[in-house]
């Protein structure tokens, strides 16, 4: 696994962590992961996964609401993946180990890894690290139960 690439998570991970605020996996009956795919950032002992969504209008509205209330929003960013605008949902980020990675998101019959521009990658790295540091100080900005997920991964 590499930081800056996109991955699908195994259904086993989602099934092991019900009620942890994870976005539902749209995998198939064979246990293979599906949507959403996740942008990967390696930080400390884990791979931190940021789900991406095509529901741009929905997340633009949430983003704007947060900006109006607080003057900023560190939990949602927008960028292009394969030429299409996507919402990067930092608010739904979570850690995993390579044990729970199903496959990498690739194009051209699995020969080209999907990536994003370096500037966007850097911005996401900064924001995820900020969210993790705040979580460590007991300030939670995510919709996921990071404590339960990390405890599960330690077992």
C-alpha positions in Angstrom: 0.0 0.0 0.0 1.1 3.5 -0.7 0.1 6.9 0.6 -1.6 8.9 -2.2 -3.3 5.9 -3.8 -7.0 4.8 -3.6 -8.1 1.5 -2.2 -11.2 -0.6 -1.5 -11.8 -2.0 2.0 -12.8 -5.6 2.6 -16.4 -6.3 3.8 -14.9 -8.1 6.7 -13.7 -4.8 8.2 -17.1 -3.2 7.9 -18.9 -6.3 9.3 -16.5 -6.4 12.3 -17.3 -2.8 13.2 -21.0 -2.2 13.1 -22.2 1.1 14.6 -18.8 2.7 14.4 -20.0 5.4 12.0 -18.3 3.9 8.9 -19.9 4.6 5.6 -21.6 1.5 4.3 -19.6 -0.7 2.0 -21.3 -1.5 -1.3 -19.3 -4.7 -1.8 -20.7 -7.9 -3.3 -21.8 -11.2 -1.8 -18.4 -12.7 -2.3 -16.9 -10.4 0.3 -15.1 -8.1 -2.1 -15.0 -4.4 -1.2 -16.8 -1.9 -3.4 -17.8 1.7 -3.2 -16.8 3.9 -1.6 -13.1 3.9 -2.5 -10.8 5.6 -0.1 -7.8 7.8 -0.4 -4.9 6.5 1.6 -2.5 8.4 3.9 0.1 6.5 6.0 0.4 8.1 9.4 1.9 6.5 12.5 1.1 2.8 12.6 -2.0 2.9 10.3 -3.2 3.6 6.9 -5.8 6.4 7.3 -8.6 6.1 4.7 -10.6 9.0 3.5 -13.8 8.0 1.7 -14.7 9.9 -1.5 -18.2 10.6 -2.7 -19.8 11.6 -6.0 -22.6 13.4 -4.1 -21.1 16.8 -4.7 -24.2 18.9 -4.2 -24.9 17.3 -0.8 -21.4 17.8 0.5 -21.1 21.3 -0.9 -24.2 22.3 1.1 -22.7 20.7 4.3 -19.4 22.4 3.6 -21.0 25.8 3.1 -23.1 25.4 6.3 -20.0 24.6 8.3 -18.2 27.6 6.8 -21.1 29.9 7.7 -21.2 28.7 11.3 -17.4 28.5 12.0 -15.7 30.4 9.2 -14.0 27.3 8.0 -14.4 23.6 7.4 -11.6 21.1 7.9 -13.6 17.9 7.4 -14.6 18.1 3.7 -12.5 18.9 0.7 -13.3 18.8 -3.0 -11.0 17.6 -5.8 -10.9 15.8 -9.1 -10.5 12.0 -9.4 -10.3 10.7 -13.0 -11.6 14.0 -14.3 -14.7 14.1 -12.0 -15.3 16.2 -9.0 -15.4 14.3 -5.8 -15.9 15.1 -2.1 -13.1 13.9 0.2 -14.8 13.1 3.5 -12.2 13.7 6.1 -15.1 13.6 8.6 -15.5 9.9 7.8 -11.8 9.0 7.9 -10.6 5.9 9.7 -7.5 3.8 10.2 -6.9 0.3 8.8 -4.1 -2.1 8.4 -3.1 -3.8 5.2 -5.0 -6.9 6.3 -8.3 -5.2 5.5 -7.4 -3.8 2.1 -9.3 -5.6 -0.7 -7.7 -4.0 -3.8 -6.2 -0.8 -5.2 -8.3 1.4 -7.5 -6.6 1.2 -10.9 -7.5 2.1 -14.5 -6.5 0.7 -17.9 -7.2 -3.0 -17.0 -5.5 -2.6 -13.6 -2.3 -1.2 -14.9 -2.5 2.5 -13.8 -2.9 3.6 -10.2 -5.4 6.3 -9.6 -3.8 9.3 -7.9 -4.5 13.0 -7.4 -2.2 16.1 -7.8 0.5 16.6 -5.2 -1.0 19.9 -4.0 -4.3 18.1 -3.1 -2.5 15.2 -1.6 -0.5 17.6 0.7 -3.7 19.4 1.8 -5.4 16.1 2.7 -2.3 15.0 4.6 -2.3 18.2 6.6 -6.0 18.0 7.4 -6.0 14.3 8.4 -3.0 14.7 10.7 -4.8 17.7 12.3 -7.9 15.7 12.8 -5.9 12.8 14.4 -3.9 15.2 16.7 -7.2 16.8 17.8 -8.7 13.3 18.4 -5.6 12.5 20.6 -6.5 15.6 22.6 -10.1 14.3 22.9 -11.5 16.8 20.4 -13.4 14.7 17.9 -14.1 16.0 14.4 -15.0 12.7 12.8 -18.3 10.9 12.5 -16.4 7.6 13.0 -15.7 6.0 16.4 -11.9 6.2 16.0 -11.3 4.8 19.5 -13.3 1.6 18.9 -11.7 1.1 15.4 -8.1 1.6 16.8 -8.9 -0.8 19.6 -10.2 -3.4 17.1 -7.0 -3.0 15.0 -4.8 -3.6 18.1 -6.3 -7.0 18.7 
